[in-house]
Amino acid sequence: MEKAQEWFDYGIELAKEFGPKLITALIIYIVGMWVVKKIIGGTRKVMSKSKYDESLQKFLLNLFSWALKVFLIIIVISRLGVDVTTFAAVIAAAGLAVGLALQGSLSNFAGGVLIMIFKPYKIGDLVEAQGILGKVKGIEIFTTKLITPQNKLAIIPNGAMANGNIINYTAEGKMRVDTVIGVGYDEDIKKTKEVLLKVLTSNEKVLKDPAPSVNVLELADSSVNFAVRPYCNPEDYWDVYFATHENCKIALDETGIEIPYPHQVEIHKNA
């Protein structure tokens, strides 16, 4: 019983000594998180009114939020009686060790900063990078998120994005859809070009400037192949791509122009 009483008295002493500090630290943390939330919300409104780039806005807000939270945690720890100077030294030593272990993450952070500075792409752009094609959903501190045509979420490290090749299909505002249509050798070339060109010009999603084009691409073994080249907005690419194949086939059938079957057509993407 005497031992239990000693532990009880010791617990009471600890509660008297550290209880107020713990409660105060908890209050500081709760109020501090509320303040951080308000500051971030106010900063977001200011950035929105100043018409900051959406990608840069999210990146800076994310970085600013983490900085405020770390500052708040240091204040809470100091209120608990921990020597902040000693704590900072420990954090610095731990940071060095973690930095050496997480060189890849630091590279991704640096890559994110470079992306924000040089802006090879922004949120909403259709890009191809690291073998992945997709629409940019978000640019975070360490990663870039893409939504693929299959509606899959692809998360790519910013280090790889900053140091690799990037194809931005949205930057110029227009995309060329490369398709190849083959017809028989006995068919009239001028008539075929007229039919195929009419298919392109009748599609509302095909741009008038640059104008679509139809030209003889090659004289293949079993067909005369035409390079059918409409232009469209990046978001309409697949609609125009599929519609061009389908409508060209229908139009050629209706006019009696022969499409050799079976035949193999080598598609020259860069023609």
C-alpha positions in Angstrom: 0.0 0.0 0.0 2.8 2.4 0.8 4.4 1.8 -2.6 1.1 2.5 -4.3 0.7 5.6 -2.3 4.1 6.8 -3.4 3.3 6.2 -7.1 0.0 8.0 -6.6 1.7 11.0 -5.0 4.4 11.0 -7.7 1.6 11.0 -10.4 -0.1 14.0 -8.6 3.2 15.9 -8.6 3.8 15.2 -12.3 0.2 16.3 -13.1 0.7 19.5 -11.2 4.0 20.2 -12.9 3.3 19.2 -16.5 -0.5 19.2 -16.6 -0.9 23.0 -17.2 1.9 22.9 -19.8 0.3 20.0 -21.6 -3.1 21.6 -21.6 -1.6 24.9 -22.7 0.3 23.2 -25.5 -2.8 21.4 -26.6 -4.8 24.7 -26.7 -1.9 26.4 -28.6 -2.0 23.5 -31.2 -5.7 23.6 -31.7 -5.9 27.4 -32.0 -2.7 27.4 -34.1 -4.1 24.9 -36.6 -7.2 27.0 -36.9 -5.1 30.1 -37.5 -3.0 28.2 -40.1 -6.2 27.2 -41.9 -7.4 30.8 -41.9 -4.0 32.1 -43.1 -3.9 29.6 -45.9 -7.5 30.4 -46.9 -6.8 34.1 -46.9 -3.6 33.6 -48.9 -5.6 31.5 -51.4 -8.1 34.3 -51.9 -5.4 36.9 -52.4 -3.7 34.7 -55.0 -7.0 34.0 -56.8 -7.7 37.7 -57.0 -4.2 38.4 -58.2 -4.8 35.8 -60.9 -1.8 33.6 -59.9 -1.2 30.6 -62.2 -3.2 27.7 -60.7 -0.2 25.3 -60.7 2.0 27.9 -58.9 -0.8 28.8 -56.5 -1.3 25.2 -55.3 2.5 24.6 -55.1 3.1 27.7 -53.0 0.1 27.1 -50.8 1.2 23.5 -50.1 4.7 24.7 -49.3 3.5 27.6 -47.1 1.1 25.3 -45.2 3.9 22.9 -44.3 6.2 25.7 -43.2 3.5 27.1 -40.9 2.7 23.7 -39.4 6.4 23.0 -38.7 6.7 26.5 -37.0 3.5 25.7 -34.9 4.9 22.3 -33.8 8.2 24.0 -32.6 6.1 26.4 -30.6 4.1 23.6 -29.0 7.2 21.6 -28.2 8.8 24.7 -26.6 5.7 25.2 -24.5 6.1 21.7 -23.1 9.5 22.7 -21.7 11.7 21.2 -24.4 14.8 23.3 -25.1 14.2 24.6 -28.7 17.9 25.1 -29.2 18.7 21.5 -28.4 15.6 20.4 -30.3 16.8 22.4 -33.4 20.2 20.8 -33.2 18.6 17.4 -33.0 16.4 18.3 -35.9 19.4 19.5 -37.9 21.3 16.3 -37.3 18.2 14.2 -38.1 17.6 16.3 -41.1 21.1 15.6 -42.4 20.6 11.9 -41.9 17.2 11.9 -43.5 18.4 14.1 -46.3 21.2 11.6 -47.2 18.6 8.8 -47.1 16.1 10.7 -49.1 18.2 12.2 -51.8 15.5 11.1 -54.4 12.9 13.1 -52.5 15.1 16.2 -52.4 15.6 15.8 -56.1 11.9 15.6 -56.6 11.5 18.8 -54.5 14.1 20.6 -56.6 12.3 19.3 -59.7 9.0 20.8 -58.5 10.7 24.1 -58.0 12.2 24.0 -61.5 8.7 23.1 -63.0 7.2 26.1 -61.2 10.0 28.4 -62.5 10.1 27.3 -66.1 6.5 26.1 -66.4 6.9 23.4 -69.1 3.3 22.6 -68.3 0.4 23.7 -66.1 -2.7 22.2 -64.6 -5.1 21.1 -67.4 -2.4 20.6 -70.1 -2.3 17.4 -72.0 1.3 16.1 -71.8 3.4 13.0 -72.5 6.2 12.3 -70.2 8.0 9.2 -68.8 6.1 7.1 -71.3 2.7 8.3 -69.9 0.1 10.4 -71.8 -2.4 12.3 -69.6 -4.0 15.5 -68.5 -2.2 17.3 -65.7 -4.4 17.1 -62.6 -2.0 18.6 -60.1 1.6 19.7 -59.5 2.6 19.0 -55.9 5.9 19.5 -54.0 7.3 16.1 -54.9 5.0 14.7 -57.7 2.9 15.5 -60.7 -0.5 13.9 -61.1 -1.8 13.0 -64.6 -5.2 11.6 -65.6 -4.7 9.2 -68.5 -7.2 8.7 -71.4 -8.3 5.5 -69.5 -9.2 7.7 -66.5 -6.3 6.3 -64.5 -4.3 8.4 -62.0 -0.6 8.5 -62.8 1.8 9.9 -60.2 5.2 10.8 -61.6 8.1 12.1 -59.4 9.0 15.8 -60.2 12.7 14.9 -60.5 12.0 12.6 -63.4 9.6 15.2 -65.0 12.1 18.0 -64.7 15.0 16.0 -66.1 13.2 14.0 -68.8 11.6 14.8 -72.1 8.1 16.4 -72.0 5.7 16.7 -74.9 3.1 19.4 -74.2 0.2 18.9 -76.6 -1.7 21.9 -75.2 1.0 24.6 -75.3 0.4 25.5 -79.0 -3.4 25.2 -78.7 -3.8 22.9 -81.7 -3.0 19.3 -82.6 -2.6 17.5 -85.9 -4.4 14.1 -86.1 -2.3 11.8 -88.3 -4.3 9.1 -90.2 -3.7 7.1 -93.3 -6.4 5.9 -95.7 -5.6 3.5 -98.6 -7.6 3.1 -101.8 -7.2 0.9 -104.9 -4.8 1.7 -107.7 -7.7 2.0 -110.2 -9.4 4.8 -108.2 -9.3 8.4 -109.3 -6.9 10.3 -107.1 -8.5 13.7 -107.4 -12.0 12.3 -106.7 -10.6 10.4 -103.6 -9.0 13.6 -102.3 -12.2 15.5 -102.7 -14.2 12.9 -100.8 -11.7 12.6 -98.0 -11.4 16.4 -97.7 -15.2 16.8 -97.5 -15.2 14.4 -94.6 -12.8 16.5 -92.7 -14.4 19.9 -93.4 -17.8 18.6 -92.4 -16.6 17.6 -88.9 -17.3 20.5 -86.6 -14.4 19.6 -84.3 -11.9 19.9 -87.1 -10.3 23.3 -87.2 -10.4 25.5 -90.3 -7.1 27.2 -89.4 -4.8 25.4 -90.0 -6.8 23.9 -92.8 -7.0 20.1 -93.0 -5.1 18.4 -95.8 -5.3 15.2 -97.9 -2.2 14.2 -99.9 -0.8 11.0 -101.5 1.6 9.6 -98.9 2.9 6.5 -100.8 2.3 4.0 -103.5 2.2 0.8 -101.4 2.0 -2.8 -102.7 -1.7 -3.1 -102.7 -3.0 0.5 -102.3 -2.5 4.2 -102.9 -2.2 5.6 -99.4 -3.4 9.1 -98.5 -2.1 11.1 -95.6 -5.3 12.5 -94.0 -4.3 15.4 -91.7 -7.1 17.3 -89.8 -6.2 19.7 -86.9 -8.2 20.0 -83.7 -8.1 21.2 -80.1 -6.2 18.9 -77.8 -9.3 17.8 -75.9 -11.0 16.7 -79.2 -8.1 14.6 -80.4 -9.6 11.1 -79.9 -13.1 12.2 -81.1 -11.6 13.5 -84.4 -9.2 10.5 -84.7 -12.0 7.9 -84.5 -14.5 10.0 -86.5 -12.0 10.5 -89.3 -11.5 6.7 -89.8 -15.2 5.9 -89.5 -16.5 8.7 -91.7 -13.8 8.2 -94.4 -14.8 4.6 -94.7 -18.5 5.4 -95.0 -17.9 8.2 -97.5 -15.7 6.0 -99.7 -18.3 3.2 -99.6 -21.1 5.6 -100.6 -19.1 6.9 -103.6 -18.0 3.4 -104.7 -14.3 4.0 -104.2 -12.6 0.7 -103.4 -10.7 0.2 -100.2 -8.4 -2.8 -100.8 -8.8 -5.7 -98.3 -6.8 -7.1 -96.8 -4.0 -4.6 -97.1 -1.2 -3.4 -94.8 -0.6 0.3 -94.5 2.5 1.6 -92.8 1.6 4.7 -90.9 4.2 7.4 -91.0 3.6 9.4 -87.9 6.0 12.2 -88.8 5.0 12.6 -92.4 
